[in-house]
Amino acid sequence: FVKRTPAFQSTSLVCRQSEIGQMRINKGLLQGDSLSPLLFLLALEPLSRRQVRTIADGQHRMQPIDF
């Protein structure tokens, strides 16, 4: 169903502003595919419900993001 990405797609892996390698992309959707927004929402919905439930239960804690 979601195996349409051409085998020639690849991306660079970058760590601290230095390229550390290349990675081939074998699965997924191409940017601009009409299914992308729907699949994003389907994947995000369970996470959103869990967050709402956690906040309602008073168990929500802020987590710092360290870059």
Long-range contacts (C-beta under 8 A, 24 or more apart in sequence): 2-27, 2-28, 2-29, 2-35, 2-39, 3-27, 4-29, 4-30, 4-33, 5-29, 5-30
